[in-house]
Amino acid sequence: MSENFLIEGKSDEFYMELALREAVKAANAGEVPIGAVIVKDDRVIARSWNQVETLKDATAHAEMLALTSAMSSVGDWRLEGCTVFVTKEPCPMCAGALVHCRPDRVVFGIPDPKGGAAGGWINLLDSNPPLNHKCEVTSEVLKDECLAILQSFFREARAKKKAEKDAKKQDSSNEVEDS
């Protein structure tokens, strides 16, 4: 649980709210609603949302896009002194990238026990034997809000898929009756 960690007067919850805004952008674009924000010295230096479908790129996760933007912002691949906020626990690909970019902290909303790599399924951010860097991890910040946006997205996706299946079934029935 978050201990209401403060960065120059702004809490983890404040920055997670910004990540949630990015997740809403993803949902509006038909993407899995995950958002990320990277902060250094009380300043947002990068933000992004999942764009896998939009960019037709399996690596276009919110974290990966935000990391690239943050590295450009600071002019270095090392993100020391940074905190990464993401609405869902990073996957192994994103956690590996986080280790290599070396932010001080990673803060996420909802854990992913089946595929998370920050303590859910595995923990690449604090592995044993250790990788080249360890990130301090804070989980479950605005957990309910982060979970709600994902649940809503997948509920709507399932309903849409069912409606399409039912329409296709109805069309097939109409074709048989017309024959």
C-alpha positions as CSV (number, residue, x, y, z in Angstrom):
1,M,0.0,0.0,0.0
2,S,1.1,3.5,-0.6
3,E,2.5,5.4,2.4
4,N,1.5,8.7,0.7
5,F,5.0,9.2,-0.4
6,L,5.7,12.8,-1.2
7,I,7.8,14.2,-4.0
8,E,8.2,17.9,-3.3
9,G,4.7,18.2,-2.0
10,K,2.9,16.0,-4.5
11,S,1.9,12.6,-3.5
12,D,2.0,9.3,-5.4
13,E,-1.7,9.6,-5.8
14,F,-1.4,12.9,-7.6
15,Y,0.9,11.4,-10.2
16,M,-1.1,8.2,-10.5
17,E,-4.1,10.4,-11.3
18,L,-2.0,11.7,-14.3
19,A,-1.3,8.2,-15.3
20,L,-5.0,7.4,-15.1
21,R,-5.6,10.3,-17.5
22,E,-3.2,8.6,-20.0
23,A,-5.1,5.3,-19.5
24,V,-8.3,7.0,-20.5
25,K,-6.6,8.2,-23.7
26,A,-5.8,4.5,-24.4
27,A,-9.3,3.4,-23.8
28,N,-10.7,6.1,-26.0
29,A,-8.4,4.8,-28.8
30,G,-9.6,1.2,-28.3
31,E,-6.3,0.3,-26.6
32,V,-6.0,-1.6,-23.3
33,P,-6.2,1.3,-20.8
34,I,-2.8,1.5,-19.2
35,G,-1.1,4.9,-18.7
36,A,2.4,5.9,-17.5
37,V,3.9,9.1,-16.2
38,I,7.6,9.7,-15.4
39,V,8.6,12.3,-12.9
40,K,12.0,13.9,-12.1
41,D,12.5,16.7,-9.6
42,D,8.7,17.2,-9.2
43,R,8.3,17.7,-12.9
44,V,6.5,15.3,-15.3
45,I,9.1,14.6,-18.0
46,A,7.2,12.0,-19.9
47,R,3.7,10.5,-20.2
48,S,2.2,7.9,-22.5
49,W,-0.5,5.3,-22.9
50,N,-0.7,1.9,-24.5
51,Q,-0.5,2.1,-28.3
52,V,0.0,-1.5,-29.4
53,E,-2.9,-1.5,-31.8
54,T,-2.5,2.1,-32.9
55,L,1.2,1.7,-33.8
56,K,0.9,-2.0,-34.8
57,D,3.8,-2.6,-32.4
58,A,3.8,-5.2,-29.7
59,T,6.4,-3.2,-27.7
60,A,4.3,0.0,-27.6
61,H,3.3,-0.4,-24.0
62,A,2.7,2.7,-22.0
63,E,5.9,2.2,-20.0
64,M,8.1,1.6,-23.0
65,L,6.8,4.8,-24.8
66,A,7.2,6.9,-21.7
67,L,10.7,5.6,-21.1
68,T,11.8,6.6,-24.6
69,S,10.3,10.0,-24.1
70,A,11.9,10.5,-20.7
71,M,15.3,9.5,-22.0
72,S,14.9,12.1,-24.7
73,S,13.9,14.6,-22.2
74,V,16.9,14.1,-19.9
75,G,19.3,13.5,-22.7
76,D,20.5,10.2,-21.3
77,W,19.4,6.6,-21.1
78,R,19.9,6.6,-17.4
79,L,16.8,7.8,-15.6
80,E,18.4,8.1,-12.1
81,G,16.3,10.3,-9.9
82,C,13.1,9.5,-11.7
83,T,9.9,7.8,-10.6
84,V,7.8,5.9,-13.0
85,F,4.0,5.8,-12.3
86,V,2.0,3.2,-14.2
87,T,-1.6,2.1,-13.7
88,K,-0.8,-1.7,-13.9
89,E,2.1,-3.7,-12.8
90,P,4.8,-3.8,-15.5
91,C,5.1,-6.9,-17.7
92,P,8.5,-8.7,-18.0
93,M,9.4,-6.7,-21.1
94,C,8.7,-3.3,-19.4
95,A,10.3,-4.4,-16.1
96,G,13.4,-5.4,-18.0
97,A,13.5,-2.0,-19.7
98,L,13.0,-0.3,-16.3
99,V,15.9,-2.1,-14.8
100,H,18.2,-1.0,-17.6
101,C,17.0,2.6,-17.5
102,R,17.6,2.8,-13.7
103,P,14.8,4.9,-12.3
104,D,14.8,5.2,-8.5
105,R,11.2,4.1,-8.1
106,V,8.4,2.4,-9.8
107,V,4.8,3.0,-8.6
108,F,1.9,1.0,-9.9
109,G,-1.8,0.7,-9.4
110,I,-3.0,-2.8,-9.8
111,P,-0.9,-5.9,-9.3
112,D,-0.8,-8.6,-12.0
113,P,-0.3,-12.0,-10.3
114,K,-0.3,-13.9,-13.7
115,G,2.0,-11.7,-15.7
116,G,3.5,-8.9,-13.6
117,A,7.2,-8.6,-13.2
118,A,7.4,-6.2,-10.2
119,G,6.4,-8.8,-7.6
120,G,3.3,-10.4,-9.1
121,W,4.4,-13.3,-11.2
122,I,8.1,-12.6,-10.9
123,N,10.1,-9.6,-9.6
124,L,12.7,-8.3,-12.1
125,L,12.8,-5.0,-10.3
126,D,14.4,-6.6,-7.2
127,S,15.6,-9.9,-8.5
128,N,17.8,-12.4,-6.7
129,P,20.5,-12.9,-8.0
130,P,20.3,-9.1,-8.6
131,L,20.4,-7.5,-12.1
132,N,22.4,-4.4,-12.7
133,H,19.9,-2.2,-10.8
134,K,17.1,-2.4,-8.3
135,C,14.0,-0.1,-8.2
136,E,12.1,0.7,-5.1
137,V,8.5,-0.5,-5.8
138,T,5.3,0.9,-4.4
139,S,2.1,-1.0,-5.4
140,E,-1.6,-0.5,-5.1
141,V,-1.7,3.3,-5.5
142,L,-5.2,4.2,-6.5
143,K,-5.7,0.5,-7.0
144,D,-9.6,0.7,-7.2
145,E,-9.5,3.4,-9.9
146,C,-6.9,1.6,-11.9
147,L,-8.8,-1.6,-11.7
148,A,-12.1,0.0,-12.6
149,I,-10.9,1.4,-15.9
150,L,-9.5,-2.0,-16.9
151,Q,-12.6,-3.9,-15.9
152,S,-14.9,-1.4,-17.7
153,F,-12.8,-1.7,-20.9
154,F,-12.8,-5.5,-20.9
155,R,-16.5,-5.6,-20.0
156,E,-17.3,-3.4,-23.0
157,A,-15.0,-5.4,-25.3
158,R,-16.7,-8.7,-24.3
159,A,-20.2,-7.2,-24.9
160,K,-19.1,-5.9,-28.3
161,K,-17.7,-9.3,-29.3
162,K,-20.9,-11.0,-28.1
163,A,-23.0,-8.6,-30.1
164,E,-20.9,-9.1,-33.2
165,K,-21.2,-12.9,-32.8
166,D,-24.9,-12.7,-32.2
167,A,-25.3,-10.5,-35.3
168,K,-23.3,-12.9,-37.4
169,K,-25.4,-15.8,-36.1
170,Q,-28.5,-13.9,-37.0
171,D,-27.2,-13.1,-40.5
172,S,-26.5,-16.8,-41.0
173,S,-30.0,-17.8,-39.9
174,N,-31.5,-15.2,-42.3
175,E,-29.5,-16.6,-45.2
176,V,-30.7,-20.1,-44.5
177,E,-34.4,-18.9,-44.3
178,D,-34.0,-17.0,-47.6
179,S,-32.8,-20.1,-49.5
